[in-house]
Amino acid sequence: MTKVFNFSPGPSKLPQVVINKVEKAVKEYKKTGKSVLEISHRSSEFDEILNEINLNFEKLFHLPKDFNVLLLQGGATYQNTFVPMNIPKNRHLGCLVTGTWGKKTAEDYSKIFSNFDVFEARDRELDTYLDKDYSGFQNIDFLHLTSNETIEGLQIQNFNTINHKNLIIDMSSDLGSYNFNFNNLSYVYAGAQKNMGIPGVTICLVKEEFLTDSDNPKYLNLKLLAKSNSILNTPPTMSIFVLNLVTNWMLEMGGIDYFQNKAHEQSTEIYDFIDSNSDVLDCKVDNKYRSKSNIVFNFLNDEHNKEFVHLAAEKGIIGINGHRSVGGIRVSLFNSIDDHMFDYFMKYFKNYVKGLNN
């Protein structure tokens, strides 16, 4: 069987060392006589996992003391309901929309909040909104944005340049891939299945002052969930276990500094190659906002897009077709894409383009 090189946008490739530990724990977890699939969320074993995750997050993200770690269900899409339901209705919300996922969030927010504004921007239009002197957000109490639009391949990393003090950020596809500080952040969330684990658990990093009292039902009550340390009800224990293994692996690899450097080097190489072959390739994203997580581009001849994906699959390279809404090619460079995988892809990519030019 051909070895598979998985560049999928999610669920993404897991490090082999993590898979090996999962396999062992499924058979028996830490000499307990039980599989990790069987441990109770009320057990001391699970308490240890939760405590370790909290410590790992403090180390990885330099998490401020006034931030809580919540591990919830429902994915990022659930957050489109959960977050606005935990903001008092007399507040003013806004969404900075830079792509498909931000647009979906704005559509959901608008069904819950009437006091709501949308700021739409693509590429160079973003310069205005990200200018530290921009004053258009000043009537907004909380501003939402998606840090990395996986479909369009557009990314915002410098949150602190945004002239707003209460940002809510969907970091589902790039949490853990670069350093940032929490100076003007109130709430960060991410589905784990890109850089941090497998589907089933959503990571939420919540500022203490964002935890307002509400009359919401239990699983929509943010303050109650925070107080319960993520075990108000039965959480996705297996997904949380894998999250813990991944955070341990991240620390062993050198922390976020390591993954930030890796993403920069890999993305720079592939973008430079695309730009140097503009006679056959096109990347439409403005240079300063090009994603380091999801490289989105097209062959100018659409038939080459299809052939490129087909021939790649024959060589074991999977998950590189663009989203069905835009087509083309998308190469996801999440944390688990090591240099061997990347070099294997680039060798194929370069040989294919060389064949077109001959």
C-alpha positions in Angstrom: 0.0 0.0 0.0 1.3 3.5 -0.9 2.3 5.6 2.1 -0.2 8.4 2.6 0.9 12.0 3.0 -2.2 13.8 4.5 -2.5 17.5 3.8 -6.2 17.7 4.6 -7.7 20.9 6.0 -9.3 18.9 8.8 -9.5 16.6 10.5 -5.8 16.9 9.9 -2.9 14.5 10.2 -1.9 13.5 13.7 1.8 13.1 14.7 2.6 9.4 14.7 4.0 9.5 18.2 0.5 10.6 19.4 -1.2 7.9 17.4 1.1 5.3 19.0 0.2 6.6 22.5 -3.5 6.6 21.7 -3.3 3.0 20.4 -1.6 1.9 23.6 -4.1 3.8 25.8 -7.1 2.3 24.0 -5.8 -1.1 25.0 -5.1 -0.1 28.6 -4.7 3.3 30.2 -1.8 3.6 32.7 -2.1 0.1 34.2 -5.7 0.8 35.4 -7.0 -2.3 33.7 -9.4 -0.1 31.7 -9.2 1.4 28.2 -9.0 5.2 28.0 -12.3 4.9 26.2 -13.8 3.7 29.5 -12.5 6.2 32.0 -15.1 8.3 33.8 -15.1 12.1 33.5 -15.5 12.2 37.3 -12.5 10.0 37.9 -9.1 11.0 39.3 -7.5 9.8 36.0 -9.5 12.4 34.1 -8.8 15.1 36.7 -5.1 14.5 36.0 -5.7 15.0 32.2 -7.6 18.2 32.7 -5.0 19.6 35.1 -2.2 18.7 32.8 -4.0 20.4 29.9 -4.4 23.6 31.9 -0.6 23.6 32.8 0.3 22.9 29.2 -1.8 25.8 27.9 -0.2 28.1 30.4 3.2 27.1 29.1 2.3 27.1 25.4 0.3 30.3 25.3 1.7 32.2 28.3 -2.0 32.3 29.3 -2.8 35.3 31.6 -4.0 34.4 35.1 -7.4 35.9 34.4 -8.1 33.5 31.5 -10.0 30.3 31.9 -9.6 27.1 29.7 -12.9 25.5 28.7 -13.2 22.3 26.7 -16.6 22.2 25.1 -18.6 20.3 22.5 -20.3 21.4 19.3 -17.4 22.7 17.3 -16.8 26.2 16.2 -20.2 26.4 14.6 -21.8 25.9 18.1 -19.9 28.9 19.3 -21.9 31.1 16.8 -24.8 30.5 19.1 -23.1 30.0 22.4 -21.0 33.3 22.4 -23.7 35.8 21.6 -26.1 34.1 24.0 -23.6 34.9 26.8 -23.4 38.6 25.9 -26.0 41.0 27.5 -28.5 42.0 24.9 -27.9 45.7 25.5 -24.3 45.4 24.2 -23.3 46.2 20.6 -21.6 43.4 18.6 -19.6 43.6 15.4 -18.1 41.1 13.0 -15.0 41.8 10.8 -15.7 39.4 7.9 -12.8 38.4 5.7 -14.0 35.1 4.3 -16.5 32.3 4.3 -16.4 31.3 8.0 -16.6 34.8 9.3 -19.6 35.4 7.0 -21.3 32.3 8.5 -20.6 33.6 12.0 -22.1 37.0 11.1 -25.2 35.4 9.7 -25.7 33.5 13.0 -25.0 36.4 15.2 -27.5 38.6 13.3 -30.3 36.1 14.3 -29.6 36.6 18.0 -28.5 40.2 18.2 -30.3 43.2 16.6 -27.6 45.6 17.8 -25.1 44.2 15.3 -22.7 45.6 12.6 -20.8 43.8 9.9 -17.5 45.1 8.5 -16.6 43.3 5.3 -13.1 43.4 3.9 -10.9 41.4 1.6 -7.1 41.7 1.1 -6.0 45.4 0.9 -9.3 46.7 2.3 -8.1 45.1 5.5 -5.4 47.7 5.9 -8.0 50.2 6.9 -9.5 48.0 9.6 -6.2 46.8 11.0 -4.7 50.3 11.3 -4.1 51.2 15.0 -5.7 54.6 14.4 -8.9 53.3 12.8 -11.8 54.6 14.9 -14.7 52.8 13.3 -15.0 50.1 16.0 -15.4 52.4 18.9 -19.2 51.9 19.3 -18.7 48.2 19.2 -18.5 46.4 22.6 -17.2 43.1 21.2 -15.7 42.6 17.8 -15.5 39.1 16.3 -13.0 38.0 13.6 -11.8 34.7 12.1 -8.0 34.7 12.3 -7.5 32.3 9.4 -10.0 31.8 6.6 -9.2 28.3 5.4 -11.2 28.5 2.2 -9.8 31.8 0.9 -6.3 31.3 2.4 -6.3 34.6 4.2 -4.9 35.1 7.7 -4.6 37.8 10.4 -2.0 37.3 13.1 -1.4 40.8 14.5 -4.5 41.1 16.7 -2.9 43.9 18.8 -2.8 46.3 15.8 -6.7 46.3 15.8 -8.0 49.3 17.6 -10.4 47.4 19.8 -10.1 46.2 23.4 -12.6 43.2 23.4 -11.9 40.8 20.5 -13.6 37.5 20.1 -11.5 35.3 17.8 -12.3 32.1 16.0 -8.8 30.5 15.8 -10.0 27.0 14.7 -7.4 26.6 12.0 -4.3 28.3 13.4 -4.4 28.1 17.2 -1.0 26.8 18.3 0.9 27.7 15.2 2.2 31.2 16.1 2.6 33.4 19.2 0.2 36.1 20.2 -0.6 38.0 23.3 -4.0 38.5 25.0 -3.8 42.2 25.6 -7.1 43.1 23.7 -8.7 39.6 23.6 -11.8 38.6 25.5 -12.5 35.1 24.0 -10.6 32.8 21.8 -12.0 29.5 20.5 -10.9 26.7 18.2 -12.0 23.3 17.1 -9.1 21.0 18.0 -9.0 19.0 14.7 -6.5 21.2 12.9 -3.4 21.7 15.0 -4.5 20.5 18.4 -6.1 17.1 18.1 -9.2 15.3 16.8 -12.9 16.3 16.3 -15.1 16.5 19.3 -13.6 19.1 21.6 -13.6 22.9 21.2 -10.9 24.8 23.0 -12.2 28.1 24.6 -9.9 30.6 26.3 -12.0 33.0 28.2 -11.2 36.2 30.0 -12.6 36.3 33.5 -14.6 39.5 33.0 -16.3 38.0 30.0 -18.0 35.5 32.3 -21.3 37.4 32.9 -24.3 36.0 34.7 -27.1 34.8 32.4 -30.4 33.0 32.6 -29.4 30.6 29.9 -30.0 26.8 30.0 -27.0 25.0 31.5 -25.0 24.1 28.4 -25.5 27.6 27.1 -24.4 29.2 30.4 -20.7 30.2 30.0 -20.2 31.1 33.7 -21.6 27.8 34.9 -19.5 25.9 32.4 -16.3 27.7 33.6 -17.2 27.0 37.2 -17.6 23.3 36.5 -14.1 23.0 34.9 -15.6 21.7 31.7 -17.4 18.8 33.3 -20.9 20.2 33.8 -22.0 17.2 31.9 -20.1 14.3 30.2 -17.4 15.9 28.0 -15.8 14.3 24.9 -13.3 12.4 27.1 -11.4 10.8 24.2 -10.9 14.0 22.3 -9.7 15.7 25.5 -7.2 12.9 26.1 -5.8 13.3 22.6 -5.6 17.1 23.1 -3.5 16.5 26.1 -1.2 14.2 24.2 -0.8 16.8 21.4 0.0 19.6 23.8 2.6 17.4 25.4 4.1 16.7 22.0 4.0 20.4 21.1 6.0 21.2 24.3 8.5 18.4 23.5 9.0 19.8 20.0 10.0 23.2 21.4 6.6 24.9 21.9 4.9 27.4 19.7 8.2 29.1 18.7 9.1 25.9 16.9 5.8 25.6 15.0 5.8 29.3 14.1 9.3 29.0 12.5 8.2 25.8 10.7 5.1 27.5 9.3 7.1 30.5 8.2 9.8 28.5 6.4 7.4 26.0 4.7 4.9 28.7 3.6 7.6 31.0 2.3 9.0 28.2 0.2 5.7 27.3 -1.4 4.6 30.9 -2.0 8.0 31.8 -3.6 7.6 28.9 -5.9 4.1 29.9 -6.9 5.1 33.5 -7.5 8.1 32.4 -9.6 5.8 30.4 -11.8 3.1 33.0 -12.4 2.8 31.8 -16.1 1.0 28.7 -14.9 0.1 29.4 -11.2 -1.9 32.1 -9.4 -2.4 33.0 -5.7 -4.9 35.8 -5.4 -4.3 36.7 -1.7 -2.4 39.9 -1.0 1.1 39.0 0.2 0.7 40.5 3.7 -2.4 38.4 4.5 -1.4 35.1 2.9 -2.1 32.3 5.3 0.8 30.3 6.7 -1.7 27.5 7.5 -3.7 27.0 4.3 -1.9 27.7 1.0 -4.7 28.4 -1.6 -3.8 28.7 -5.2 -4.9 27.8 -8.8 -3.3 26.6 -11.9 -4.4 29.0 -14.6 -5.6 26.1 -16.7 -8.4 24.4 -14.6 -7.7 21.1 -16.2 -4.3 21.2 -14.5 -5.9 21.6 -11.1 -7.8 18.4 -11.6 -4.8 16.5 -13.0 -2.5 17.8 -10.2 -4.8 16.4 -7.5 -5.3 13.1 -9.3 -1.6 12.5 -9.9 -0.8 13.6 -6.4 -3.2 10.9 -5.0 -1.4 8.3 -7.0 1.8 9.3 -5.1 0.0 9.2 -1.8 -0.5 12.9 -1.4 -4.1 13.5 -0.3 -6.3 16.4 0.9 -5.0 19.1 -1.4 -8.0 19.8 -3.5 -9.5 23.3 -2.9 -12.8 23.8 -1.2 -15.7 22.9 -3.4 -16.9 26.5 -3.3 -13.7 27.9 -4.9 -11.9 24.9 -6.5 -8.2 25.0 -7.2 -5.6 23.7 -4.8 -5.3 24.0 -1.0 -2.3 22.7 0.9 -2.7 22.7 4.6 0.5 23.1 6.6 -0.7 22.4 10.1 1.7 21.6 13.0 1.9 17.9 12.2 3.3 18.5 8.6 6.9 17.8 9.2 9.8 18.7 6.8 9.9 15.2 5.3 6.2 15.4 4.3 6.6 18.9 3.0 9.7 18.1 1.0 7.9 15.1 -0.5 5.1 17.4 -1.6 7.4 20.1 -3.0 9.3 17.6 -5.0 6.1 16.4 -6.7 4.9 20.0 -7.1 8.1 21.2 -8.8 8.3 18.2 -11.1 4.7 18.7 -12.2 5.2 22.4 -13.0 8.5 21.6 -14.7 6.6 19.2 -16.9 4.1 21.9 -17.9 6.9 24.3 -18.9 8.7 21.7 -21.1 
